[in-house]
Amino acid sequence: MPQLNPSPWFAILVFSWMVFLIFVPSKILAHIFPNQPTPQSAKTPKTGAWEWPWL
């Protein structure tokens, strides 16, 4: 039963984790957003009371 031989599967596991831990974070951290967020104004809008027409 060749699937019980751990040597090729362990190498594949180690290599795939090396890819995930070395290359993927650098690509994610190098991502640049096309639109920079603009800060919202600190002034709160003036809200009034709701006048119900049937009261």
BATIBA-358383 format. One record per residue (C-alpha): x, y, z; residue number from 1; residue in three letters; chain. Coordinates in Angstrom, 3 decimals, always signed. Last residue first. Example, Ala and Ser with C-alpha at 12.3 -4.5 7.8 and 13.67 -1.06 7.14 Angstrom:
2
<r c1="+13.670" c2="-1.060" c3="+7.140" num="2" residu="SER" chaine="A"/>
<r c1="+12.300" c2="-4.500" c3="+7.800" num="1" residu="ALA" chaine="A"/>
END
This chain:
55
<r c1="-51.101" c2="+62.451" c3="+15.899" num="55" residu="LEU" chaine="A"/>
<r c1="-51.880" c2="+61.369" c3="+12.309" num="54" residu="TRP" chaine="A"/>
<r c1="-49.171" c2="+63.456" c3="+10.594" num="53" residu="PRO" chaine="A"/>
<r c1="-46.310" c2="+62.131" c3="+12.733" num="52" residu="TRP" chaine="A"/>
<r c1="-43.720" c2="+64.862" c3="+13.172" num="51" residu="GLU" chaine="A"/>
<r c1="-40.296" c2="+63.296" c3="+13.354" num="50" residu="TRP" chaine="A"/>
<r c1="-37.925" c2="+65.171" c3="+15.649" num="49" residu="ALA" chaine="A"/>
<r c1="-34.967" c2="+66.886" c3="+14.089" num="48" residu="GLY" chaine="A"/>
<r c1="-31.550" c2="+65.721" c3="+13.073" num="47" residu="THR" chaine="A"/>
<r c1="-28.512" c2="+67.908" c3="+12.621" num="46" residu="LYS" chaine="A"/>
<r c1="-25.717" c2="+65.968" c3="+10.955" num="45" residu="PRO" chaine="A"/>
<r c1="-22.649" c2="+65.231" c3="+13.062" num="44" residu="THR" chaine="A"/>
<r c1="-19.473" c2="+67.140" c3="+12.252" num="43" residu="LYS" chaine="A"/>
<r c1="-16.396" c2="+64.892" c3="+12.284" num="42" residu="ALA" chaine="A"/>
<r c1="-16.270" c2="+64.792" c3="+8.499" num="41" residu="SER" chaine="A"/>
<r c1="-15.521" c2="+61.378" c3="+7.041" num="40" residu="GLN" chaine="A"/>
<r c1="-11.953" c2="+60.511" c3="+6.179" num="39" residu="PRO" chaine="A"/>
<r c1="-11.263" c2="+59.532" c3="+2.577" num="38" residu="THR" chaine="A"/>
<r c1="-10.381" c2="+55.923" c3="+1.886" num="37" residu="PRO" chaine="A"/>
<r c1="-7.558" c2="+55.354" c3="-0.615" num="36" residu="GLN" chaine="A"/>
<r c1="-8.840" c2="+53.881" c3="-3.832" num="35" residu="ASN" chaine="A"/>
<r c1="-6.725" c2="+51.437" c3="-5.842" num="34" residu="PRO" chaine="A"/>
<r c1="-5.677" c2="+49.393" c3="-2.779" num="33" residu="PHE" chaine="A"/>
<r c1="-2.096" c2="+48.255" c3="-2.915" num="32" residu="ILE" chaine="A"/>
<r c1="-1.182" c2="+44.621" c3="-2.198" num="31" residu="HIS" chaine="A"/>
<r c1="+2.413" c2="+44.128" c3="-1.046" num="30" residu="ALA" chaine="A"/>
<r c1="+1.277" c2="+42.653" c3="+2.284" num="29" residu="LEU" chaine="A"/>
<r c1="-0.708" c2="+39.926" c3="+0.527" num="28" residu="ILE" chaine="A"/>
<r c1="+2.156" c2="+39.003" c3="-1.796" num="27" residu="LYS" chaine="A"/>
<r c1="+4.638" c2="+38.888" c3="+1.092" num="26" residu="SER" chaine="A"/>
<r c1="+2.233" c2="+36.785" c3="+3.149" num="25" residu="PRO" chaine="A"/>
<r c1="+1.808" c2="+34.239" c3="+0.265" num="24" residu="VAL" chaine="A"/>
<r c1="+5.463" c2="+33.682" c3="-0.544" num="23" residu="PHE" chaine="A"/>
<r c1="+7.082" c2="+32.534" c3="+2.713" num="22" residu="ILE" chaine="A"/>
<r c1="+4.508" c2="+30.864" c3="+4.964" num="21" residu="LEU" chaine="A"/>
<r c1="+2.215" c2="+29.443" c3="+2.292" num="20" residu="PHE" chaine="A"/>
<r c1="+5.064" c2="+28.268" c3="+0.081" num="19" residu="VAL" chaine="A"/>
<r c1="+6.860" c2="+26.714" c3="+3.048" num="18" residu="MET" chaine="A"/>
<r c1="+3.620" c2="+25.019" c3="+4.050" num="17" residu="TRP" chaine="A"/>
<r c1="+3.350" c2="+23.489" c3="+0.555" num="16" residu="SER" chaine="A"/>
<r c1="+6.956" c2="+22.262" c3="+0.688" num="15" residu="PHE" chaine="A"/>
<r c1="+6.514" c2="+20.669" c3="+4.109" num="14" residu="VAL" chaine="A"/>
<r c1="+3.319" c2="+18.868" c3="+3.089" num="13" residu="LEU" chaine="A"/>
<r c1="+4.794" c2="+17.664" c3="-0.201" num="12" residu="ILE" chaine="A"/>
<r c1="+7.876" c2="+16.369" c3="+1.619" num="11" residu="ALA" chaine="A"/>
<r c1="+5.675" c2="+14.598" c3="+4.170" num="10" residu="PHE" chaine="A"/>
<r c1="+3.647" c2="+13.017" c3="+1.403" num="9" residu="TRP" chaine="A"/>
<r c1="+6.727" c2="+11.644" c3="-0.364" num="8" residu="PRO" chaine="A"/>
<r c1="+8.211" c2="+10.110" c3="+2.845" num="7" residu="SER" chaine="A"/>
<r c1="+5.057" c2="+8.906" c3="+4.573" num="6" residu="PRO" chaine="A"/>
<r c1="+4.747" c2="+5.450" c3="+2.925" num="5" residu="ASN" chaine="A"/>
<r c1="+1.221" c2="+4.393" c3="+3.900" num="4" residu="LEU" chaine="A"/>
<r c1="-0.183" c2="+5.608" c3="+0.569" num="3" residu="GLN" chaine="A"/>
<r c1="+1.997" c2="+3.009" c3="-1.213" num="2" residu="PRO" chaine="A"/>
<r c1="+0.000" c2="+0.000" c3="+0.000" num="1" residu="MET" chaine="A"/>
END
